[in-house]
Protein backbone atom coordinates (compact mmCIF):
# COMPACT_ATOMS: atom_id res chain seq x y z
CA UNK A 1 0.00 0.00 0.00
CA UNK A 2 0.93 3.67 -0.24
CA UNK A 3 3.42 5.24 2.12
CA UNK A 4 0.52 7.46 3.20
CA UNK A 5 -0.84 4.48 5.17
CA UNK A 6 1.66 5.37 7.83
CA UNK A 7 0.55 8.98 8.18
CA UNK A 8 -1.43 10.09 11.21
CA UNK A 9 -4.33 12.35 10.28
CA UNK A 10 -4.14 15.87 11.73
CA UNK A 11 -6.53 16.46 14.62
CA UNK A 12 -9.94 18.00 13.93
CA UNK A 13 -9.86 21.71 14.83
CA UNK A 14 -11.33 22.91 18.12
CA UNK A 15 -11.46 26.07 20.19
CA UNK A 16 -10.21 29.14 18.32
CA UNK A 17 -9.80 27.02 15.18
CA UNK A 18 -13.40 25.79 15.20
CA UNK A 19 -14.25 27.79 12.08
CA UNK A 20 -11.75 25.69 10.15
CA UNK A 21 -13.55 22.86 8.37
CA UNK A 22 -12.53 19.33 7.55
CA UNK A 23 -12.82 18.97 3.78
CA UNK A 24 -12.77 15.57 2.09
CA UNK A 25 -11.60 16.14 -1.48
CA UNK A 26 -12.01 13.24 -3.90
CA UNK A 27 -10.40 13.57 -7.34
CA UNK A 28 -7.11 15.48 -7.66
CA UNK A 29 -6.70 15.79 -11.43
CA UNK A 30 -5.95 18.91 -13.46
CA UNK A 31 -8.86 20.78 -11.86
CA UNK A 32 -9.26 19.05 -8.51
CA UNK A 33 -5.62 19.40 -7.52
CA UNK A 34 -5.70 23.19 -7.64
CA UNK A 35 -9.12 23.32 -6.00
CA UNK A 36 -8.00 21.16 -3.07
CA UNK A 37 -4.84 23.25 -2.69
CA UNK A 38 -6.94 26.42 -2.34
CA UNK A 39 -9.04 24.79 0.37
CA UNK A 40 -5.83 24.03 2.26
CA UNK A 41 -4.53 27.55 1.62
CA UNK A 42 -7.70 28.89 3.23
CA UNK A 43 -6.72 27.07 6.43
CA UNK A 44 -9.01 24.09 6.13
CA UNK A 45 -8.00 20.53 7.04
CA UNK A 46 -8.11 18.81 3.65
CA UNK A 47 -8.16 15.00 3.49
CA UNK A 48 -7.41 14.22 -0.14
CA UNK A 49 -7.86 11.04 -2.16
CA UNK A 50 -7.06 10.07 -5.73
CA UNK A 51 -6.12 6.85 -7.48
CA UNK A 52 -2.90 8.49 -8.72
CA UNK A 53 0.11 8.48 -6.39
CA UNK A 54 1.57 11.48 -8.25
CA UNK A 55 -1.64 13.43 -7.59
CA UNK A 56 -1.45 12.52 -3.91
CA UNK A 57 2.16 13.70 -3.78
CA UNK A 58 1.19 17.06 -5.31
CA UNK A 59 -1.68 17.40 -2.84
CA UNK A 60 0.68 16.75 0.07
CA UNK A 61 3.07 19.41 -1.20
CA UNK A 62 0.13 21.84 -1.36
CA UNK A 63 -0.76 21.33 2.30
CA UNK A 64 -3.38 18.58 2.01
CA UNK A 65 -3.29 15.29 3.92
CA UNK A 66 -3.37 12.31 1.53
CA UNK A 67 -5.44 9.32 2.62
CA UNK A 68 -5.77 5.82 1.22
CA UNK A 69 -9.50 5.59 0.49
CA UNK A 70 -12.66 7.59 -0.07
CA UNK A 71 -14.13 6.20 3.15
CA UNK A 72 -11.11 7.35 5.15
CA UNK A 73 -11.41 10.82 3.65
CA UNK A 74 -15.12 11.31 4.33
CA UNK A 75 -15.74 9.65 7.68
CA UNK A 76 -15.01 12.80 9.72
CA UNK A 77 -15.79 15.43 7.07
CA UNK A 78 -17.75 18.65 7.37
CA UNK A 79 -17.77 19.01 3.59
CA UNK A 80 -17.19 16.39 0.87
CA UNK A 81 -16.13 17.67 -2.56
CA UNK A 82 -15.80 15.41 -5.59
CA UNK A 83 -14.19 16.20 -8.96
CA UNK A 84 -14.54 13.05 -11.08
CA UNK A 85 -14.37 12.20 -14.80
CA UNK A 86 -17.95 11.17 -15.66
CA UNK A 87 -21.41 10.34 -14.41
CA UNK A 88 -20.75 6.65 -13.81
CA UNK A 89 -17.84 7.51 -11.51
CA UNK A 90 -19.93 10.02 -9.58
CA UNK A 91 -22.77 7.53 -9.11
CA UNK A 92 -20.43 4.75 -7.98
CA UNK A 93 -18.41 6.85 -5.54
CA UNK A 94 -21.44 8.48 -3.93
CA UNK A 95 -23.64 5.38 -3.76
CA UNK A 96 -20.93 2.95 -2.62
CA UNK A 97 -18.34 5.01 -0.73
CA UNK A 98 -19.67 8.38 0.46
CA UNK A 99 -23.35 8.00 1.36
CA UNK A 100 -23.43 6.10 4.64
CA UNK A 101 -19.71 6.61 5.33
CA UNK A 102 -19.76 10.39 5.76
CA UNK A 103 -21.65 11.83 8.74
CA UNK A 104 -25.14 12.97 7.73
CA UNK A 105 -24.19 16.46 8.91
CA UNK A 106 -21.66 16.67 6.04
CA UNK A 107 -22.39 18.85 3.02
CA UNK A 108 -21.92 16.85 -0.21
CA UNK A 109 -20.77 18.81 -3.28
CA UNK A 110 -20.13 17.27 -6.69
CA UNK A 111 -18.10 19.63 -8.88
CA UNK A 112 -17.74 17.16 -11.77
CA UNK A 113 -19.32 17.88 -15.14
CA UNK A 114 -21.85 15.10 -15.78
CA UNK A 115 -25.29 14.53 -17.26
CA UNK A 116 -28.30 16.13 -15.62
CA UNK A 117 -30.14 12.83 -15.01
CA UNK A 118 -27.26 11.33 -13.02
CA UNK A 119 -26.89 14.51 -10.98
CA UNK A 120 -30.56 14.30 -10.02
CA UNK A 121 -30.31 10.59 -9.18
CA UNK A 122 -27.34 11.17 -6.88
CA UNK A 123 -29.19 14.10 -5.28
CA UNK A 124 -32.14 11.80 -4.62
CA UNK A 125 -29.93 9.16 -3.00
CA UNK A 126 -28.25 11.76 -0.82
CA UNK A 127 -31.54 13.37 0.22
CA UNK A 128 -33.10 10.02 1.08
CA UNK A 129 -30.12 9.30 3.34
CA UNK A 130 -30.44 12.65 5.13
CA UNK A 131 -27.65 14.65 3.43
CA UNK A 132 -27.57 18.14 1.93
CA UNK A 133 -26.26 17.76 -1.64
CA UNK A 134 -25.49 20.04 -4.59
CA UNK A 135 -24.29 19.61 -8.13
CA UNK A 136 -21.76 22.44 -8.51
CA UNK A 137 -19.81 22.21 -11.77
CA UNK A 138 -17.21 24.86 -12.55
CA UNK A 139 -16.09 27.19 -15.31
CA UNK A 140 -12.70 28.79 -15.74
CA UNK A 141 -10.22 26.01 -16.55
CA UNK A 142 -7.03 24.97 -14.85
CA UNK A 143 -5.66 28.49 -14.43
CA UNK A 144 -8.75 29.53 -12.47
CA UNK A 145 -8.67 26.29 -10.47
CA UNK A 146 -5.10 27.07 -9.43
CA UNK A 147 -5.87 30.73 -8.73
CA UNK A 148 -9.07 30.09 -6.78
CA UNK A 149 -11.14 32.12 -9.26
CA UNK A 150 -13.57 29.54 -10.64
CA UNK A 151 -17.24 30.25 -11.37
CA UNK A 152 -19.58 27.69 -9.80
CA UNK A 153 -23.04 26.85 -11.16
CA UNK A 154 -25.03 25.24 -8.36
CA UNK A 155 -28.11 23.06 -8.38
CA UNK A 156 -29.49 22.68 -4.86
CA UNK A 157 -32.35 23.22 -2.44
CA UNK A 158 -32.56 26.97 -1.89
CA UNK A 159 -32.18 26.90 1.93
CA UNK A 160 -28.81 25.14 1.57
CA UNK A 161 -27.27 27.67 -0.82
CA UNK A 162 -25.69 30.00 1.76
CA UNK A 163 -23.81 27.09 3.30
CA UNK A 164 -22.76 25.83 -0.14
CA UNK A 165 -21.55 29.27 -1.20
CA UNK A 166 -19.44 29.54 1.95
CA UNK A 167 -17.89 26.09 1.40
CA UNK A 168 -16.96 26.96 -2.19
CA UNK A 169 -15.59 30.42 -1.39
CA UNK A 170 -11.86 29.46 -1.20
CA UNK A 171 -12.06 28.21 -4.80
CA UNK A 172 -14.46 30.77 -6.26
CA UNK A 173 -14.73 34.24 -7.75
CA UNK A 174 -18.47 33.81 -8.38
CA UNK A 175 -21.04 31.26 -7.24
CA UNK A 176 -24.53 31.13 -8.76
CA UNK A 177 -27.56 29.13 -7.74
CA UNK A 178 -28.87 28.00 -11.12
CA UNK A 179 -31.92 26.30 -9.66
CA UNK A 180 -32.87 22.97 -8.10
CA UNK A 181 -30.81 19.75 -8.31
CA UNK A 182 -29.49 19.19 -11.85
CA UNK A 183 -29.69 22.89 -12.77
CA UNK A 184 -25.98 23.37 -12.15
CA UNK A 185 -25.16 20.68 -14.71
CA UNK A 186 -27.69 22.14 -17.16
CA UNK A 187 -26.06 25.57 -16.86
CA UNK A 188 -22.58 24.11 -17.30
CA UNK A 189 -23.28 22.16 -20.48
CA UNK A 190 -25.17 25.09 -22.03
CA UNK A 191 -22.33 27.48 -21.11
CA UNK A 192 -19.70 25.18 -22.61
CA UNK A 193 -21.71 24.67 -25.78
CA UNK A 194 -21.57 28.46 -26.20
CA UNK A 195 -17.83 28.37 -25.50
CA UNK A 196 -17.20 25.61 -28.04
CA UNK A 197 -19.22 27.38 -30.73
CA UNK A 198 -17.60 30.78 -30.15
CA UNK A 199 -14.10 29.29 -30.08
CA UNK A 200 -14.75 27.49 -33.35
CA UNK A 201 -16.08 30.71 -34.91
CA UNK A 202 -13.08 32.65 -33.61
CA UNK A 203 -10.68 30.10 -35.13
CA UNK A 204 -12.52 30.11 -38.47
CA UNK A 205 -12.36 33.92 -38.57
CA UNK A 206 -8.62 33.94 -37.78
CA UNK A 207 -8.01 31.45 -40.58
CA UNK A 208 -10.03 33.56 -43.01
CA UNK A 209 -8.30 36.75 -41.93
CA UNK A 210 -4.91 35.15 -42.54
CA UNK A 211 -5.95 34.02 -46.04
CA UNK A 212 -7.15 37.56 -46.80
CA UNK A 213 -3.79 39.02 -45.81
CA UNK A 214 -4.85 40.44 -42.43
CA UNK A 215 -2.40 40.02 -39.55
CA UNK A 216 -4.19 37.91 -36.87
CA UNK A 217 -2.67 40.14 -34.18
CA UNK A 218 -4.16 43.21 -35.83
CA UNK A 219 -7.43 41.32 -36.09
CA UNK A 220 -7.35 40.83 -32.32
CA UNK A 221 -6.92 44.57 -31.77
CA UNK A 222 -9.98 45.24 -33.92
CA UNK A 223 -12.28 42.44 -32.78
CA UNK A 224 -11.52 43.02 -29.09
CA UNK A 225 -13.12 46.46 -29.47
CA UNK A 226 -15.84 45.49 -31.93
CA UNK A 227 -19.04 43.46 -32.14
CA UNK A 228 -17.17 40.18 -32.65
CA UNK A 229 -15.69 40.39 -29.14
CA UNK A 230 -16.10 37.30 -26.93
CA UNK A 231 -14.31 35.48 -24.11
CA UNK A 232 -12.68 33.29 -26.77
CA UNK A 233 -11.13 36.42 -28.25
CA UNK A 234 -10.18 38.66 -25.36
CA UNK A 235 -9.29 36.04 -22.73
CA UNK A 236 -8.25 32.98 -24.75
CA UNK A 237 -7.17 34.19 -28.20
CA UNK A 238 -6.05 31.15 -30.24
CA UNK A 239 -3.19 33.01 -31.98
CA UNK A 240 0.06 33.55 -30.01
CA UNK A 241 0.86 37.01 -28.72
CA UNK A 242 -2.16 39.16 -27.92
CA UNK A 243 -3.21 37.32 -24.72
CA UNK A 244 -0.01 36.24 -22.92
CA UNK A 245 -1.79 33.79 -20.59
CA UNK A 246 -3.59 31.93 -23.40
CA UNK A 247 -2.45 28.36 -24.22
CA UNK A 248 -1.69 29.48 -27.79
CA UNK A 249 1.56 30.89 -26.36
CA UNK A 250 2.56 27.45 -25.03
CA UNK A 251 1.96 25.47 -28.20
CA UNK A 252 -1.56 24.78 -26.85
CA UNK A 253 -0.37 22.86 -23.81
CA UNK A 254 -2.36 23.02 -20.60
CA UNK A 255 -5.63 24.90 -20.48
CA UNK A 256 -8.86 23.10 -21.37
CA UNK A 257 -8.10 19.85 -23.16
CA UNK A 258 -9.90 19.12 -26.44
CA UNK A 259 -11.08 15.78 -25.02
CA UNK A 260 -12.76 17.60 -22.14
CA UNK A 261 -14.48 20.09 -24.44
CA UNK A 262 -15.66 17.18 -26.57
CA UNK A 263 -17.07 15.48 -23.47
CA UNK A 264 -19.07 18.60 -22.62
CA UNK A 265 -20.33 19.00 -26.18
CA UNK A 266 -21.48 15.39 -26.17
CA UNK A 267 -23.33 15.98 -22.91
CA UNK A 268 -25.03 18.98 -24.50
CA UNK A 269 -26.05 16.98 -27.56
CA UNK A 270 -27.36 14.13 -25.42
CA UNK A 271 -29.39 16.62 -23.40
CA UNK A 272 -30.69 18.23 -26.59
CA UNK A 273 -31.81 14.86 -27.94
CA UNK A 274 -33.57 13.99 -24.67
CA UNK A 275 -35.33 17.33 -24.40
CA UNK A 276 -36.15 17.83 -28.09
CA UNK A 277 -34.09 21.05 -28.36
CA UNK A 278 -32.71 22.13 -31.74
CA UNK A 279 -28.94 22.72 -31.57
CA UNK A 280 -27.53 22.57 -35.13
CA UNK A 281 -24.45 24.69 -34.35
CA UNK A 282 -23.78 22.60 -31.25
CA UNK A 283 -23.99 19.43 -33.34
CA UNK A 284 -21.59 20.74 -35.99
CA UNK A 285 -19.17 21.96 -33.33
CA UNK A 286 -19.20 18.55 -31.66
CA UNK A 287 -18.48 16.87 -35.00
CA UNK A 288 -15.46 19.08 -35.69
CA UNK A 289 -14.00 18.63 -32.21
CA UNK A 290 -14.61 14.88 -32.59
CA UNK A 291 -12.54 14.99 -35.78
CA UNK A 292 -9.77 16.94 -34.08
CA UNK A 293 -9.71 14.55 -31.13
CA UNK A 294 -9.74 11.55 -33.47
CA UNK A 295 -6.63 12.86 -35.21
CA UNK A 296 -4.74 12.51 -31.92
CA UNK A 297 -4.99 15.99 -30.41
CA UNK A 298 -7.31 15.30 -27.47
CA UNK A 299 -4.66 16.41 -24.97
CA UNK A 300 -4.06 19.78 -26.61
CA UNK A 301 -6.02 22.82 -25.55
CA UNK A 302 -9.27 23.09 -27.47
CA UNK A 303 -8.20 26.38 -29.10
CA UNK A 304 -5.60 24.35 -31.03
CA UNK A 305 -8.40 23.41 -33.45
CA UNK A 306 -7.25 26.58 -35.23
CA UNK A 307 -4.31 24.59 -36.58
CA UNK A 308 -6.61 21.98 -38.10
CA UNK A 309 -8.67 24.68 -39.80
CA UNK A 310 -5.48 26.33 -41.10
CA UNK A 311 -4.16 23.03 -42.46
CA UNK A 312 -1.15 23.28 -40.14
CA UNK A 313 -1.43 20.10 -38.10
CA UNK A 314 2.10 19.16 -39.12
CA UNK A 315 3.26 21.99 -36.82
CA UNK A 316 1.30 20.64 -33.83
CA UNK A 317 2.66 17.56 -32.01
CA UNK A 318 0.09 14.94 -31.04
CA UNK A 319 -0.48 14.21 -27.36
C-alpha positions as CSV (number, residue, x, y, z in Angstrom):
1,X,0.0,0.0,0.0
2,X,0.9,3.7,-0.2
3,X,3.4,5.2,2.1
4,X,0.5,7.5,3.2
5,X,-0.8,4.5,5.2
6,X,1.7,5.4,7.8
7,X,0.5,9.0,8.2
8,X,-1.4,10.1,11.2
9,X,-4.3,12.4,10.3
10,X,-4.1,15.9,11.7
11,X,-6.5,16.5,14.6
12,X,-9.9,18.0,13.9
13,X,-9.9,21.7,14.8
14,X,-11.3,22.9,18.1
15,X,-11.5,26.1,20.2
16,X,-10.2,29.1,18.3
17,X,-9.8,27.0,15.2
18,X,-13.4,25.8,15.2
19,X,-14.3,27.8,12.1
20,X,-11.7,25.7,10.2
21,X,-13.5,22.9,8.4
22,X,-12.5,19.3,7.5
23,X,-12.8,19.0,3.8
24,X,-12.8,15.6,2.1
25,X,-11.6,16.1,-1.5
26,X,-12.0,13.2,-3.9
27,X,-10.4,13.6,-7.3
28,X,-7.1,15.5,-7.7
29,X,-6.7,15.8,-11.4
30,X,-5.9,18.9,-13.5
31,X,-8.9,20.8,-11.9
32,X,-9.3,19.0,-8.5
33,X,-5.6,19.4,-7.5
34,X,-5.7,23.2,-7.6
35,X,-9.1,23.3,-6.0
36,X,-8.0,21.2,-3.1
37,X,-4.8,23.3,-2.7
38,X,-6.9,26.4,-2.3
39,X,-9.0,24.8,0.4
40,X,-5.8,24.0,2.3
41,X,-4.5,27.5,1.6
42,X,-7.7,28.9,3.2
43,X,-6.7,27.1,6.4
44,X,-9.0,24.1,6.1
45,X,-8.0,20.5,7.0
46,X,-8.1,18.8,3.7
47,X,-8.2,15.0,3.5
48,X,-7.4,14.2,-0.1
49,X,-7.9,11.0,-2.2
50,X,-7.1,10.1,-5.7
51,X,-6.1,6.8,-7.5
52,X,-2.9,8.5,-8.7
53,X,0.1,8.5,-6.4
54,X,1.6,11.5,-8.3
55,X,-1.6,13.4,-7.6
56,X,-1.5,12.5,-3.9
57,X,2.2,13.7,-3.8
58,X,1.2,17.1,-5.3
59,X,-1.7,17.4,-2.8
60,X,0.7,16.7,0.1
61,X,3.1,19.4,-1.2
62,X,0.1,21.8,-1.4
63,X,-0.8,21.3,2.3
64,X,-3.4,18.6,2.0
65,X,-3.3,15.3,3.9
66,X,-3.4,12.3,1.5
67,X,-5.4,9.3,2.6
68,X,-5.8,5.8,1.2
69,X,-9.5,5.6,0.5
70,X,-12.7,7.6,-0.1
71,X,-14.1,6.2,3.2
72,X,-11.1,7.4,5.2
73,X,-11.4,10.8,3.6
74,X,-15.1,11.3,4.3
75,X,-15.7,9.6,7.7
76,X,-15.0,12.8,9.7
77,X,-15.8,15.4,7.1
78,X,-17.8,18.7,7.4
79,X,-17.8,19.0,3.6
80,X,-17.2,16.4,0.9
81,X,-16.1,17.7,-2.6
82,X,-15.8,15.4,-5.6
83,X,-14.2,16.2,-9.0
84,X,-14.5,13.1,-11.1
85,X,-14.4,12.2,-14.8
86,X,-18.0,11.2,-15.7
87,X,-21.4,10.3,-14.4
88,X,-20.7,6.7,-13.8
89,X,-17.8,7.5,-11.5
90,X,-19.9,10.0,-9.6
91,X,-22.8,7.5,-9.1
92,X,-20.4,4.7,-8.0
93,X,-18.4,6.9,-5.5
94,X,-21.4,8.5,-3.9
95,X,-23.6,5.4,-3.8
96,X,-20.9,3.0,-2.6
97,X,-18.3,5.0,-0.7
98,X,-19.7,8.4,0.5
99,X,-23.3,8.0,1.4
100,X,-23.4,6.1,4.6
101,X,-19.7,6.6,5.3
102,X,-19.8,10.4,5.8
103,X,-21.7,11.8,8.7
104,X,-25.1,13.0,7.7
105,X,-24.2,16.5,8.9
106,X,-21.7,16.7,6.0
107,X,-22.4,18.8,3.0
108,X,-21.9,16.8,-0.2
109,X,-20.8,18.8,-3.3
110,X,-20.1,17.3,-6.7
111,X,-18.1,19.6,-8.9
112,X,-17.7,17.2,-11.8
113,X,-19.3,17.9,-15.1
114,X,-21.8,15.1,-15.8
115,X,-25.3,14.5,-17.3
116,X,-28.3,16.1,-15.6
117,X,-30.1,12.8,-15.0
118,X,-27.3,11.3,-13.0
119,X,-26.9,14.5,-11.0
120,X,-30.6,14.3,-10.0
121,X,-30.3,10.6,-9.2
122,X,-27.3,11.2,-6.9
123,X,-29.2,14.1,-5.3
124,X,-32.1,11.8,-4.6
125,X,-29.9,9.2,-3.0
126,X,-28.3,11.8,-0.8
127,X,-31.5,13.4,0.2
128,X,-33.1,10.0,1.1
129,X,-30.1,9.3,3.3
130,X,-30.4,12.6,5.1
131,X,-27.7,14.6,3.4
132,X,-27.6,18.1,1.9
133,X,-26.3,17.8,-1.6
134,X,-25.5,20.0,-4.6
135,X,-24.3,19.6,-8.1
136,X,-21.8,22.4,-8.5
137,X,-19.8,22.2,-11.8
138,X,-17.2,24.9,-12.5
139,X,-16.1,27.2,-15.3
140,X,-12.7,28.8,-15.7
141,X,-10.2,26.0,-16.6
142,X,-7.0,25.0,-14.8
143,X,-5.7,28.5,-14.4
144,X,-8.8,29.5,-12.5
145,X,-8.7,26.3,-10.5
146,X,-5.1,27.1,-9.4
147,X,-5.9,30.7,-8.7
148,X,-9.1,30.1,-6.8
149,X,-11.1,32.1,-9.3
150,X,-13.6,29.5,-10.6
151,X,-17.2,30.2,-11.4
152,X,-19.6,27.7,-9.8
153,X,-23.0,26.8,-11.2
154,X,-25.0,25.2,-8.4
155,X,-28.1,23.1,-8.4
156,X,-29.5,22.7,-4.9
157,X,-32.4,23.2,-2.4
158,X,-32.6,27.0,-1.9
159,X,-32.2,26.9,1.9
160,X,-28.8,25.1,1.6
161,X,-27.3,27.7,-0.8
162,X,-25.7,30.0,1.8
163,X,-23.8,27.1,3.3
164,X,-22.8,25.8,-0.1
165,X,-21.5,29.3,-1.2
166,X,-19.4,29.5,2.0
167,X,-17.9,26.1,1.4
168,X,-17.0,27.0,-2.2
169,X,-15.6,30.4,-1.4
170,X,-11.9,29.5,-1.2
171,X,-12.1,28.2,-4.8
172,X,-14.5,30.8,-6.3
173,X,-14.7,34.2,-7.8
174,X,-18.5,33.8,-8.4
175,X,-21.0,31.3,-7.2
176,X,-24.5,31.1,-8.8
177,X,-27.6,29.1,-7.7
178,X,-28.9,28.0,-11.1
179,X,-31.9,26.3,-9.7
180,X,-32.9,23.0,-8.1
181,X,-30.8,19.8,-8.3
182,X,-29.5,19.2,-11.8
183,X,-29.7,22.9,-12.8
184,X,-26.0,23.4,-12.2
185,X,-25.2,20.7,-14.7
186,X,-27.7,22.1,-17.2
187,X,-26.1,25.6,-16.9
188,X,-22.6,24.1,-17.3
189,X,-23.3,22.2,-20.5
190,X,-25.2,25.1,-22.0
191,X,-22.3,27.5,-21.1
192,X,-19.7,25.2,-22.6
193,X,-21.7,24.7,-25.8
194,X,-21.6,28.5,-26.2
195,X,-17.8,28.4,-25.5
196,X,-17.2,25.6,-28.0
197,X,-19.2,27.4,-30.7
198,X,-17.6,30.8,-30.1
199,X,-14.1,29.3,-30.1
200,X,-14.7,27.5,-33.3
201,X,-16.1,30.7,-34.9
202,X,-13.1,32.6,-33.6
203,X,-10.7,30.1,-35.1
204,X,-12.5,30.1,-38.5
205,X,-12.4,33.9,-38.6
206,X,-8.6,33.9,-37.8
207,X,-8.0,31.4,-40.6
208,X,-10.0,33.6,-43.0
209,X,-8.3,36.7,-41.9
210,X,-4.9,35.1,-42.5
211,X,-5.9,34.0,-46.0
212,X,-7.1,37.6,-46.8
213,X,-3.8,39.0,-45.8
214,X,-4.9,40.4,-42.4
215,X,-2.4,40.0,-39.5
216,X,-4.2,37.9,-36.9
217,X,-2.7,40.1,-34.2
218,X,-4.2,43.2,-35.8
219,X,-7.4,41.3,-36.1
220,X,-7.4,40.8,-32.3
221,X,-6.9,44.6,-31.8
222,X,-10.0,45.2,-33.9
223,X,-12.3,42.4,-32.8
224,X,-11.5,43.0,-29.1
225,X,-13.1,46.5,-29.5
226,X,-15.8,45.5,-31.9
227,X,-19.0,43.5,-32.1
228,X,-17.2,40.2,-32.6
229,X,-15.7,40.4,-29.1
230,X,-16.1,37.3,-26.9
231,X,-14.3,35.5,-24.1
232,X,-12.7,33.3,-26.8
233,X,-11.1,36.4,-28.3
234,X,-10.2,38.7,-25.4
235,X,-9.3,36.0,-22.7
236,X,-8.2,33.0,-24.7
237,X,-7.2,34.2,-28.2
238,X,-6.0,31.2,-30.2
239,X,-3.2,33.0,-32.0
240,X,0.1,33.5,-30.0
241,X,0.9,37.0,-28.7
242,X,-2.2,39.2,-27.9
243,X,-3.2,37.3,-24.7
244,X,0.0,36.2,-22.9
245,X,-1.8,33.8,-20.6
246,X,-3.6,31.9,-23.4
247,X,-2.5,28.4,-24.2
248,X,-1.7,29.5,-27.8
249,X,1.6,30.9,-26.4
250,X,2.6,27.5,-25.0
251,X,2.0,25.5,-28.2
252,X,-1.6,24.8,-26.9
253,X,-0.4,22.9,-23.8
254,X,-2.4,23.0,-20.6
255,X,-5.6,24.9,-20.5
256,X,-8.9,23.1,-21.4
257,X,-8.1,19.9,-23.2
258,X,-9.9,19.1,-26.4
259,X,-11.1,15.8,-25.0
260,X,-12.8,17.6,-22.1
261,X,-14.5,20.1,-24.4
262,X,-15.7,17.2,-26.6
263,X,-17.1,15.5,-23.5
264,X,-19.1,18.6,-22.6
265,X,-20.3,19.0,-26.2
266,X,-21.5,15.4,-26.2
267,X,-23.3,16.0,-22.9
268,X,-25.0,19.0,-24.5
269,X,-26.1,17.0,-27.6
270,X,-27.4,14.1,-25.4
271,X,-29.4,16.6,-23.4
272,X,-30.7,18.2,-26.6
273,X,-31.8,14.9,-27.9
274,X,-33.6,14.0,-24.7
275,X,-35.3,17.3,-24.4
276,X,-36.1,17.8,-28.1
277,X,-34.1,21.1,-28.4
278,X,-32.7,22.1,-31.7
279,X,-28.9,22.7,-31.6
280,X,-27.5,22.6,-35.1
281,X,-24.4,24.7,-34.4
282,X,-23.8,22.6,-31.2
283,X,-24.0,19.4,-33.3
284,X,-21.6,20.7,-36.0
285,X,-19.2,22.0,-33.3
286,X,-19.2,18.6,-31.7
287,X,-18.5,16.9,-35.0
288,X,-15.5,19.1,-35.7
289,X,-14.0,18.6,-32.2
290,X,-14.6,14.9,-32.6
291,X,-12.5,15.0,-35.8
292,X,-9.8,16.9,-34.1
293,X,-9.7,14.5,-31.1
294,X,-9.7,11.5,-33.5
295,X,-6.6,12.9,-35.2
296,X,-4.7,12.5,-31.9
297,X,-5.0,16.0,-30.4
298,X,-7.3,15.3,-27.5
299,X,-4.7,16.4,-25.0
300,X,-4.1,19.8,-26.6
301,X,-6.0,22.8,-25.5
302,X,-9.3,23.1,-27.5
303,X,-8.2,26.4,-29.1
304,X,-5.6,24.3,-31.0
305,X,-8.4,23.4,-33.5
306,X,-7.3,26.6,-35.2
307,X,-4.3,24.6,-36.6
308,X,-6.6,22.0,-38.1
309,X,-8.7,24.7,-39.8
310,X,-5.5,26.3,-41.1
311,X,-4.2,23.0,-42.5
312,X,-1.2,23.3,-40.1
313,X,-1.4,20.1,-38.1
314,X,2.1,19.2,-39.1
315,X,3.3,22.0,-36.8
316,X,1.3,20.6,-33.8
317,X,2.7,17.6,-32.0
318,X,0.1,14.9,-31.0
319,X,-0.5,14.2,-27.4
